[in-house]
Amino acid sequence: MAVGTKDDAYLSPADEELADLLMEELPFGRNRGLSTRDLAELVGTNERKVRKLVEHLRRECDLPIAASPEDGYYIPASFEQGEETRRILAQRAETAQAVLEGYTRGLSRLHAVEREQEG
């Protein structure tokens, strides 16, 4: 399966090669960060694939790839640089959890209405 599927622990051989290239191209330090577009051009893929590969490398390979819209992707030169990205990721996770909880409540209400209409 390719990157972006449920089984992200597995990369196709082509994606493994792209991931290796991406790791080689990631700069060290925030001041040298590269945009998604620049990384895509450097490794010969599209921006969506770069984001999925970064996600895979962070999750499955424990690589601390930092990123921000202003600075692009980079390997943090200090704990502080890496901590900034960790805080951003934690906030996104909290937001996603809140959205999931709201969706689940709404789905439960829908299910209750359907049951009432059946009975």
Phi, psi and omega in degrees: 000149182274169177302141178100357177266178180297330182260067183289353178290340181254131174244144172295160177304322179295319179289327175299318179296318178296320179297319177298316178297317180299315179299323179292328185272343182295124181281162179261119177101141183302321184292351179245011183306152180241141178291163176302318180298315180297317178296320179300316178295319182296323183259357175077046177216193180256168184297323179298317180296321178300313180299319179292322178293320177298316178303314179297313182296325177291313187281314188266335183248000179056034178275128180278075179274113180272160180197152170205156179301327182282323189255344184080199180267145179193164171270125184299138178274351179208164176301318181302316178299317179292325181296327177301314179292323179299319179296318178299314180297320179296319179296318178298320179295318178298316179296315179298320179296318179295320177297316179300317180297317177297318178298316181297318177299315179297320178295322178296320177296318178300316179297320179295319178296317178299318179296320179297319180292330179285329188260000000 
